[in-house]
Amino acid sequence: MKLQVYIVTFVLSITMVCQAQNEKIKVFLLAGQSNMDGRGDGSKLTDKDLSLLKKAQENILFAYNRENITPLKITTPKPFHAQKFNLELIFGPELFFGIELAKKYPKDKMLLIKRSVGGTSLYGCWNPNWTEEKAKVMSEEKKPKLYTDFINYTKEVLSVYNKEEYEICGMLWVQGEADSGVKKYGETPANEYGSNLHDLIKAVRTDLGIPNLPFQIFQVGRGKVVEGMKSVASSMNNVSFIPQNLDPKSPDYLKTYGPPIGHYNYESMKKIGQWFAKDFIENYGL
């Protein structure tokens, strides 16, 4: 109830603007594990970055893991992550995705809804066909059923609007590292990643009533997981696979922090957000 009251109060003005202009609020969904949650160093944002963010904040709201809804922003890490990465401010793909969309569509009002939990798998937590047996394989039987939670959270945030006041325009997915851990969890989660991802996309589209919802997959993980991503993108309508360049000499190579490996720094997270925006603008658009 507290979240609902806060949302109603906060979004009233942006809703009134959209109604006056007879335009729908453009909604984007974001989900995944730690690289969707984001470990980009917010303290490294340049003056230009901050200026663009300030402009984007005029039109973009950000709903993140049941925290108070605010204009698009840099976030504060949990104490564990702050100590682990020595970071005071962080951001994920949403920041530069939003900035780039605001530049391309300066008159559109938008809402980004993100649900992300580090270390979680598609085989377990995010599986729309969740079973306790599968969750136990990933040591996730005591963790939330994130697929159901994500859908419920999305509907909760959107419940303050009438259905004609918004449209869900796309979903961004950054997840696959956990399922790639064959040494820890065995080969089954990786081998079944493609079919589980197919089921996830189908379930999201069904549960939200959007049969052709654009779905963007960013390449993370390795082996059978990446193969599964590519297979799904090539076989399903309105699904994009966004690759990363694994050659350290390439200007598009994504740098990560030192141990713990696999978490993208400021420059790389900025690129990921921009690549998502570029793919959406070129392949779908508003």
Beta strands, then each sheet from edge to edge (+ up, - down):
strand 1: 25-32
strand 2: 40-41
strand 3: 60-64
strand 4: 70-71
strand 5: 90-91
strand 6: 110-116
strand 7: 166-174
strand 8: 215-218
strand 9: 239-242
sheet 1: 4+ 3- 6- 1- 7- 8- 9-
sheet 2: 2+ 5-
end
